[in-house]
Amino acid sequence: MVSMFTAVIEREGDMFVALCPELDIASQGNSIEDAKNNLQEALELFLENAEPEEIKSRLHSDVYVTQLAVAYG
């Protein structure tokens, strides 16, 4: 089975951190591609090894990524 998940990747110092908000799983890498690949591996390992109840309890199916304009200062 193939499922689609969101990957939010941001730079933290010299590393890149990748987060999957649907399952609240994160990983990191030295590049964007490394972080993305490491997150994919972490998701695959989780989905292969977790009990169905744990997957169901962690899964957030409605995730929206958008930008906001915020005035400050």
C-alpha positions in Angstrom: 0.0 0.0 0.0 1.2 3.5 -0.7 0.0 6.6 1.2 0.9 10.2 0.8 2.2 12.2 3.7 3.4 15.8 4.2 7.0 16.6 4.8 7.8 20.0 6.3 11.6 20.6 6.0 13.5 23.5 7.6 17.1 24.4 8.3 18.3 24.2 11.8 21.9 25.4 12.0 24.0 23.2 9.7 21.2 20.5 9.5 17.8 20.1 7.9 14.9 18.8 10.0 12.0 17.1 8.3 8.6 16.7 10.0 5.6 14.6 9.0 2.7 16.4 10.8 0.2 13.6 10.1 2.1 11.2 12.3 4.3 13.6 14.3 7.5 11.9 13.2 10.7 13.8 12.5 14.1 13.1 11.1 17.1 15.1 9.9 19.9 15.2 7.4 22.8 17.2 6.1 20.8 18.3 3.0 17.1 18.7 2.2 17.3 15.5 0.2 18.9 13.6 3.1 16.3 14.9 5.5 13.5 13.9 3.2 14.9 10.4 2.6 15.5 9.9 6.3 12.0 11.0 7.1 10.6 8.5 4.5 12.7 5.7 6.1 11.4 6.7 9.6 7.8 6.7 8.4 8.3 3.3 6.6 9.8 1.8 9.8 7.0 3.2 12.0 4.2 2.0 9.7 5.8 -1.5 9.4 6.3 -2.0 13.1 3.6 0.0 14.9 0.3 -1.6 16.0 -2.7 -0.5 13.9 -4.2 1.1 17.0 -1.1 3.3 17.5 -1.1 4.4 13.9 -4.8 5.2 14.1 -4.3 7.2 17.3 -1.4 9.2 15.9 -2.8 9.9 12.4 -4.0 13.4 11.8 -5.7 13.1 8.4 -6.5 16.8 8.0 -3.2 18.8 7.7 -3.1 22.2 6.0 0.1 24.0 5.2 -0.3 27.7 4.4 1.4 31.0 4.9 0.1 33.9 7.1 0.9 37.6 6.9 1.5 38.8 10.5 2.1 42.4 11.4 4.5 43.1 14.2 6.8 45.8 15.6 
